[in-house]
Amino acid sequence: MEVYCKHKHPDLDREPWLSPDSQGTSNLNPKPLLCNECSALLDYSVDRRRLCPLDPKPTCKNCKIHCYAPENRAKIREVMRFSGMHMIKRGRVDMIFHYLF
């Protein structure tokens, strides 16, 4: 999400994203810097994933239940398409497998 936000919203102010579960606790993982729009989309995605009734949780493209609202589904597809290709072009060879399957 941070890759997408950095390239698609370069002029907007970005703040560290805090997961709904963190409740102010800090861990060693760096927090992604996101604008308000991307932060809201990531919050929505985390909520959808948490509420998923399936176990094990499939990837969204292989899921038979589409729990995203149509506008958020289109937006997350745009983010994933951009971010996946960006990481492949930057040397993340493992992303090729994920992108194709």
C-alpha positions as CSV (number, residue, x, y, z in Angstrom):
1,M,0.0,0.0,0.0
2,E,2.9,2.3,0.8
3,V,4.4,1.8,-2.7
4,Y,1.1,2.8,-4.3
5,C,0.6,5.8,-2.0
6,K,4.1,7.1,-2.5
7,H,3.8,7.0,-6.3
8,K,0.1,8.0,-6.8
9,H,-0.3,10.6,-4.1
10,P,3.1,12.3,-3.9
11,D,1.8,15.7,-2.9
12,L,-0.4,14.6,0.0
13,D,0.7,14.5,3.6
14,R,1.4,11.0,4.9
15,E,1.4,9.7,8.4
16,P,2.4,6.4,9.9
17,W,-0.5,3.9,9.7
18,L,-1.6,2.4,12.9
19,S,-3.4,-0.9,12.7
20,P,-6.7,-1.1,14.5
21,D,-5.2,-3.8,16.7
22,S,-2.1,-1.8,17.7
23,Q,-3.8,0.5,20.2
24,G,-0.7,2.7,20.5
25,T,1.7,-0.1,21.1
26,S,4.9,0.0,19.2
27,N,6.7,-2.9,17.7
28,L,9.9,-3.3,15.7
29,N,8.2,-3.3,12.3
30,P,8.2,0.0,10.5
31,K,4.8,1.5,10.0
32,P,3.9,2.4,6.4
33,L,3.5,6.1,5.7
34,L,0.0,6.6,4.1
35,C,-2.2,9.5,3.1
36,N,-5.7,9.6,4.6
37,E,-7.3,7.9,1.5
38,C,-4.9,5.0,1.5
39,S,-5.0,4.7,5.3
40,A,-8.8,4.4,5.1
41,L,-8.6,1.8,2.4
42,L,-6.1,-0.2,4.4
43,D,-8.3,0.0,7.5
44,Y,-11.2,-1.3,5.4
45,S,-9.1,-4.2,4.0
46,V,-8.0,-5.2,7.4
47,D,-11.6,-5.2,8.7
48,R,-12.7,-7.3,5.7
49,R,-9.9,-9.8,6.2
50,R,-10.6,-10.1,9.9
51,L,-14.4,-10.7,9.3
52,C,-13.7,-13.3,6.6
53,P,-15.7,-16.5,7.6
54,L,-13.4,-18.8,5.6
55,D,-10.6,-20.8,7.2
56,P,-8.0,-20.9,5.7
57,K,-8.5,-17.5,4.3
58,P,-8.1,-17.5,0.5
59,T,-6.7,-14.7,-1.6
60,C,-9.5,-12.4,-2.7
61,K,-9.1,-13.2,-6.4
62,N,-9.7,-16.9,-5.6
63,C,-12.6,-16.3,-3.2
64,K,-16.2,-17.2,-4.0
65,I,-17.5,-14.7,-1.4
66,H,-16.8,-11.1,-2.4
67,C,-17.1,-9.1,0.8
68,Y,-15.7,-5.8,-0.5
69,A,-18.1,-3.1,-1.6
70,P,-17.8,-2.6,-5.4
71,E,-16.0,0.7,-5.3
72,N,-13.5,-0.5,-2.7
73,R,-13.0,-3.7,-4.6
74,A,-12.1,-1.7,-7.7
75,K,-9.7,0.5,-5.7
76,I,-7.9,-2.4,-4.0
77,R,-7.5,-4.1,-7.4
78,E,-5.9,-0.9,-8.7
79,V,-3.5,-0.8,-5.7
80,M,-2.6,-4.5,-6.1
81,R,-2.0,-4.2,-9.8
82,F,0.2,-1.2,-9.5
83,S,2.1,-2.5,-6.4
84,G,2.7,-6.0,-7.8
85,M,4.1,-4.8,-11.1
86,H,6.2,-2.1,-9.3
87,M,7.8,-4.7,-7.0
88,I,8.4,-7.2,-9.9
89,K,10.2,-4.4,-11.9
90,R,12.3,-3.6,-8.8
91,G,13.7,-7.1,-8.4
92,R,11.2,-8.9,-6.2
93,V,11.3,-12.2,-8.2
94,D,9.1,-13.9,-5.7
95,M,6.3,-11.6,-6.7
96,I,6.2,-13.1,-10.2
97,F,4.8,-16.3,-8.7
98,H,2.3,-14.4,-6.6
99,Y,1.2,-12.2,-9.5
100,L,0.6,-15.2,-11.8
101,F,-1.1,-17.5,-9.3
